């Protein structure tokens, strides 16, 4: 059996607090008994379940966003670095090809190399 995750305890506590507060507010009606009390209890439990579920949906959604947004930002940064390295490597390769072509033709080559070191094997 899996252990209960701690945050589900929070939603259960929200449910219990909601039941206690709503029952306390309508204690006079509940004490009289009868059919009205049964419907009132059903309404109290229904509202409490709804409140707990709504808080779970909201908190879980916010929690996933808090976890997923930084991960997506890291991925985008990594993709940007990789693309930058590919561009730099292409610049170095083009420069090197021009250097080799000038060397083969016996012409002087004074073009400065691209900024930054050449990447090694795309890393």
N, C-alpha and C positions, 0 to 999 in steps of 0.2 A: 504494500500500500504506500502511496505517495504521502509525504507529510503535507499538512495544510500550509499553504504559503501565508506569511504573516499579514500581508495586506488584506486577505480575505477576512481576517479577524476584525479589521477596521470596519469593513462593510457590515459585518454581523453586529458590531457595537452600534453602528449608525441605526440599524434596524431596531435593536433593543431600546435605544434611547428614544427613537421616534414612537415606538409602541408605548413606552412609559409616559412620555410627555402627552401624547394624544389621549391616552386612557386617563391620565390625571386631569386633563382639561374637561373631560366628559364624565368624570367619576359620578356625579349626581345622576346622570341619565343611566349609567351602567348599574348603579346600586338599586334602581327601581326594578330592574329585571324585565322579563317579558320579551316579546318578539322584537321590540325596538332595540333592546340591548344586544341581541344576536346580530342584527343588521349593523349596529354601531360597531361591534367588535370586528365584524367582517370588513367594514370600511376602514377601521383603524389598522388592521393587519394589512389590508390592501395598499393603503397609503404608505405604510411603513416599508413594505416590500418594494413598492415603486420608488420611494426615496432612496433606499439602499441600492437598488439596481441603477438608478440614475447617477448616483454618486460613484458607483463602480465604473460605469461607462465613461463618465467625465474624467475620473482620476486615471483610469487605464489609458484612455486616449492621450491625455497629457503626458503620462509616463512614457508611452511609446514614442511620442514626438520628442520628448527630451532625450531619449536614447537614440532615436533614429536620425535626428537632424545632425548632431555632431559626426556621426558615422558617415553620413552622406557628404558632409563638408570635407572630411578627411579623404574620401574617395575622389571628390572633385579636385582637391589639391594634388593628389597623387597623379591623376590623369593629366593635369596641367603641367606638372614636372616632367612626366614622360613625353608629352608633346613638345615641350621646350627642348628636351634633350635630343629628340628626333630632329627638330629644326636645326639645332646647333650642329649635330652630326652631318646633316645634309649640307650645311654651309661649309663645313670643313672638307667634306668630300668634293664639293664643287671647286673649292679653292685649290685643293690638292690636284685635281684633274687639270685645272688651268696651269698650275705650276709644272706638271709633267708635260703638258702640251707645249709650253714655252721652252722647256728644257729640250724636248725632242726637236723643236724647230730652231734651236740655238738662239733664241731671243732672250733679252734680259726680262726678268720678272720682278717687278717692284711692288706689286700689290700686297698690302699688309694682310696677315692672316685674320680670320674672324675673331671677334672678342670671345674670351673664355677658352678653357682648355677643350681639346677634342674629347668626346665621350668614348669610353672603351666598351665595346660590345653592347651599346645601348644602355649602359649603367652609369 
